[in-house]
Amino acid sequence: MTTPHIALIGAGNVGAALARNLVARGERVAFGVPDPDKYRDLAASLGAQLGSVAEAIDGAAIVVLAVPYAAALQVAADIDDWQGRILVDATNPLAPGLAGLIVGTTDSAAERIAAAARNARVVKAFNTTGAENMADPHRLAAPVFMPVAGDDAEARATVLALATRMGFDAVDAGPLRAARYLEPFAMTWIHLAFAAGHGRDWAFSRAPLRG
Ligand SMILES: NC(=O)c1ccc[n+]([C@@H]2O[C@H](COP(=O)([O-])OP(=O)(O)OC[C@H]3O[C@@H](n4cnc5c(N)ncnc54)[C@H](OP(=O)(O)O)[C@@H]3O)[C@@H](O)[C@H]2O)c1
């Protein structure tokens, strides 16, 4: 894994969806998972590289955490030095059974991950809509709103540009502490999708002024 690529830590719903989108746009992606054999067929079908978490991070300038929140914190802390890499946090700190959030609103998963990830530039993104919408935002009839927050302006701009290329209506949400509101915002989508019975086939969208 020597050519620069985007590392996707986790190859479940979100990891696979982001891979599908990124590969379709010509990006090189590499999955990093605890048991690569489990995902060999998926990686081959998507045209993604596959390896251990350390192998995927090696050679990546951008690393996306597409794992449960507890695992994301662990991965963040396990790396001795992130060497300035952009670390995109797509997690939501969900309580068991989607019963709510276990962090917020005076703190956020993203800020805790940033505190654990030595020398990483953490950006919050890809947490506020369902995985199907991440695979192909154009399946919906209106642009899919995608807020992006982070303290490092260059890292935030890089992820904003990437999300725009991926087909999202990517919006600069300012510093990482905005994740305190973006994570409950994601919970609103989850609540509407499941508890309120509206299903997964929709996304939040911005409505501009007429004219
Ligand atoms: N699903 C959605 O629509 C959605 C939308 C927005 C945000 N999110 C957030 O995105 C994150 C991932 O959700 P998901 O639905 O994709 O979960 P998922 O389908 O359960 O996939 C989780 C992935 O993480 C891997 N994993 C677990 N522990 C790991 C570790 N220590 N190191 C590396 N990989 C590890 C799993 O590998 P194994 O299979 O080997 O366990 C699996 O590939 C969550 O934080 C969730 O809240 C989800």
The ligand as a Tripos MOL2 file, in Angstrom:
@<TRIPOS>MOLECULE
LIG
   48    52     1     0     0
SMALL
NO_CHARGES

@<TRIPOS>ATOM
      1 N1        -25.1440    2.9940    9.2060 N.am      1 LIG1
      2 C1        -25.4120    4.2900    8.9140 C.2       1 LIG1
      3 O1        -26.3060    4.6050    8.0880 O.2       1 LIG1
      4 C2        -24.5880    5.3790    9.5680 C.ar      1 LIG1
      5 C3        -24.7740    6.6940    9.1500 C.ar      1 LIG1
      6 C4        -23.9810    7.7180    9.7030 C.ar      1 LIG1
      7 C5        -23.0180    7.3910   10.6550 C.ar      1 LIG1
      8 N2        -22.8810    6.0920   11.0710 N.ar      1 LIG1
      9 C6        -21.8360    5.7940   12.0590 C.3       1 LIG1
     10 O2        -20.7790    5.1730   11.3370 O.3       1 LIG1
     11 C7        -20.1220    4.2010   12.1580 C.3       1 LIG1
     12 C8        -20.1340    2.8490   11.4430 C.3       1 LIG1
     13 O3        -21.4860    2.4410   11.2700 O.3       1 LIG1
     14 P1        -21.8370    1.1810   10.3460 P.3       1 LIG1
     15 O4        -23.3150    1.1530   10.2340 O.co2     1 LIG1
     16 O5        -20.9910    1.1840    9.1320 O.co2     1 LIG1
     17 O6        -21.3720   -0.0370   11.3030 O.3       1 LIG1
     18 P2        -21.1730   -1.5560   10.8910 P.3       1 LIG1
     19 O7        -21.9360   -1.8630    9.6430 O.co2     1 LIG1
     20 O8        -21.4350   -2.3500   12.1170 O.co2     1 LIG1
     21 O9        -19.6150   -1.6590   10.5080 O.3       1 LIG1
     22 C9        -18.6250   -1.4330   11.4670 C.3       1 LIG1
     23 C10       -17.2900   -1.8160   10.8550 C.3       1 LIG1
     24 O10       -16.2720   -1.4830   11.7990 O.3       1 LIG1
     25 C11       -15.3730   -2.5930   11.9020 C.3       1 LIG1
     26 N3        -14.6860   -2.5310   13.1760 N.ar      1 LIG1
     27 C12       -15.1780   -2.7780   14.4050 C.ar      1 LIG1
     28 N4        -14.2220   -2.5820   15.3360 N.ar      1 LIG1
     29 C13       -13.0980   -2.1910   14.6560 C.ar      1 LIG1
     30 C14       -11.7830   -1.8460   15.0390 C.ar      1 LIG1
     31 N5        -11.4050   -1.8390   16.3330 N.pl3     1 LIG1
     32 N6        -10.8930   -1.4990   14.0750 N.ar      1 LIG1
     33 C15       -11.2720   -1.4910   12.7800 C.ar      1 LIG1
     34 N7        -12.5100   -1.8090   12.3470 N.ar      1 LIG1
     35 C16       -13.4080   -2.1610   13.2890 C.ar      1 LIG1
     36 C17       -16.2640   -3.7890   11.7160 C.3       1 LIG1
     37 O11       -15.4720   -4.9210   11.4220 O.3       1 LIG1
     38 P3        -16.0270   -6.3860   11.8480 P.3       1 LIG1
     39 O12       -17.1550   -6.6850   10.8970 O.co2     1 LIG1
     40 O13       -14.8640   -7.2770   11.6790 O.co2     1 LIG1
     41 O14       -16.5000   -6.2700   13.2740 O.co2     1 LIG1
     42 C18       -17.1230   -3.3020   10.5460 C.3       1 LIG1
     43 O15       -16.4500   -3.4590    9.3300 O.3       1 LIG1
     44 C19       -20.8620    4.2140   13.4960 C.3       1 LIG1
     45 O16       -20.1660    5.0230   14.3940 O.3       1 LIG1
     46 C20       -22.2270    4.8160   13.1490 C.3       1 LIG1
     47 O17       -22.8140    5.4740   14.2530 O.3       1 LIG1
     48 C21       -23.6450    5.0840   10.5510 C.ar      1 LIG1
@<TRIPOS>BOND
     1     1     2 1
     2     2     3 2
     3     2     4 1
     4     4     5 ar
     5     4    48 ar
     6     5     6 ar
     7     6     7 ar
     8     7     8 ar
     9     8     9 1
    10     8    48 ar
    11     9    10 1
    12     9    46 1
    13    10    11 1
    14    11    12 1
    15    11    44 1
    16    12    13 1
    17    13    14 1
    18    14    15 2
    19    14    16 1
    20    14    17 1
    21    17    18 1
    22    18    19 2
    23    18    20 1
    24    18    21 1
    25    21    22 1
    26    22    23 1
    27    23    24 1
    28    23    42 1
    29    24    25 1
    30    25    26 1
    31    25    36 1
    32    26    27 ar
    33    26    35 ar
    34    27    28 ar
    35    28    29 ar
    36    29    30 ar
    37    29    35 ar
    38    30    31 1
    39    30    32 ar
    40    32    33 ar
    41    33    34 ar
    42    34    35 ar
    43    36    37 1
    44    36    42 1
    45    37    38 1
    46    38    39 2
    47    38    40 1
    48    38    41 1
    49    42    43 1
    50    44    45 1
    51    44    46 1
    52    46    47 1
@<TRIPOS>SUBSTRUCTURE
     1 LIG1         1 GROUP 0 **** ****
